[in-house]
Amino acid sequence: MTTLSHWLTDDSPASRLQARLGRWYRMGLALWRNRLAMLGVAIVLALVILAVAAPYIASHDPLVQDLTRRLLPPSGDNWMGTDELGRDIWSRVVFGARITLVIVAMVAVLTAPIGLLLGAISGYLGGWIDRLIMGVTDIFLSMPKLILALALVAALGPGIENAGIAIAITSWPAYTRIARAETLTFKNAEFIAAMRLQGASTARIIFAHVLPLCLSSMIVRVTLDMAGIILTAAGLGFIGLGAQPPLPEWGAMIARGRSFILDQWWVATMPGFAIVIVSLGFCLLGDGLRDVLDPKSGDRH
C-alpha cells in the first residue's frame, strides 16, 4: 500500500495515466481531510442508498391508507408517526428520496452539459455568436428562477417530469456564464495557439481542451446548486405543481401537514427535516469540492 501511495504521489510521473491517477489520489486525500465535506458525502450517499433500497428500508407501504392509525405520533412501529390518512411518514420520506434524486439527476444531466457547451462556444468563438448566446442568457438571468419555473410548469402541466424540465430550463444560464468566463481566461493561451498551429479544428479544441478545463468549476457549481434545486422542487410540490398525489414528494407532504402543524407537528416537520438535511449535505460537499478543485479558494478560507 505504501509503495502504491509513493507511486501515486511521485513528483515525476512516468505516464499520463500515473499523472491522472496521482491527481485524483491527491484530491481524494484532501477531501478526506475535510470533515465537513465528508459529512456532505455521507449525507449524499445516504440519499442515494435510501432511493435505491427504498423497498427494503421502508417499514410500510408508503401509499397504503389506514384511517384507524391516522395522526399517530412517532413510535417504535411508526418511527416518524403517521399522516392524516394513516400512512407511515418514515416510509413516505424514504420513497420521497427517489423523487428528489430523480429531479436532481434530471437537472444535472440536462442543464450542466448544455450550459458548459454553450459557454465554451460563446467564450471561444466570440463575435456575434458570443453576443447572441449571452443575450439569451441575460434574458433568462433577468427573471427570477422560481417565478419562471412556476410559469413553465403551469404551461407544461403539473408533474415530476415537467417540474424537472422547468427547473432545468431556468438553471442553465448560470452554467453558461461560468463556462464562458473560464474559457476567456485561457482562450489565448500558448497551448491553444499551439493546437491551432498543429491544424486542430475549432471543434476539436473546444471538445478536447476547452471543455475539460471548465469541468472542475462546473462540478463545483452543480453540486452547490443542488440545494437550491431541491428547494425549488419542494416549492413546486408544496403548491401542487410538482409530483402529484399520492406520490410521496417532500414538498407536497409539508403542504398537507400544514393543517396539523400545532398539534401533530411531525406530519410537516419530518419531510422538512429531510429537505434541510439533504440540502445541507450538497452544500457541504460542494464547498469541499471547491476547496479541492480550486486550491486558491481554499487558501482564502
Steps between C-alpha positions, in 0.01 A plus 500: 500500500789735584662423166174581320471826694855600402427408138187716497674798664817484291602851395625366165229268363616265227171497309186700448301234683724528806469879498120484472466237774737697722293813455181319596677340797614838634151645458350201680742546791420870521127425501548229763673748734206742476258375767209717388544386140499136613181569693353630174619186321335284767169686467499478120591130513220444751258668257613271220475190720152598617387554142646176365405275793171670592287181484735330748553797734138619525304332776158541333346552158512879448166506315287275721243691706375395843262755653501314830867599539479862383716769663683264734815649662846352440535157656682170461253387232486833318837670545380839371131458581213482253324762290134597472425189291684257728801463268842442656702823468839327524415281202373799303818698577712204386311461172500879462880479476448333162302796370760745630783302342314478168454878487863562597621256233271647234624851563867395516478296179299756305641827630872467568607358159290755309629793706859374478488459123328833430739686730808343341375577148409856596833573667720335238333620180400850619349745251132485412470144636616623840260793491208277400560235767568756773193701397274197547683413822448848641129484419465183707718637780288815522196298608465344848560126472207393715252727320622377162481138616144559620402645163658209311338232718166676471538491121630141482267362765571368852716192541848390602633489143370845412632639829845363422493642148387841628776513762757394238388775260540763771842371620720481188585876467719503813708209367536671163635813669754302703621297201536815289700677771728198538551476123594866470781453753691257278365538144817692404737275693808359330378140506182601315710687242724192465195285430392741227847490343482120495181527296248407765145596408288733710275212606799290611644785705166566671415138576851366573652796684256777593220288647727286725659816643157641586381177658637557852318827560187353344500201737531734798220727381265210424557348844442832677187564293342170598371648827317773309366247252363282780336803663350610167363149437357493853344842442332379183374192685380719788265696273386191310701541179762232566452128554130425531321305776528233620874517419700570820670824396652692791360843408149362453526317834582830672204666329261228623642525852447875539154447646641291784819692572396609853367171635649231274830674423671190359285488185668808349820506703643163396507564122622852581795351689573278198515802268726695737740209559535407132544866398765541769678188375529634145620839631772341713609272216508789252704715737747215550530439126564872447792487744640189332454599136594865553783518758501882486145510637605268780787736590250783538314299764 
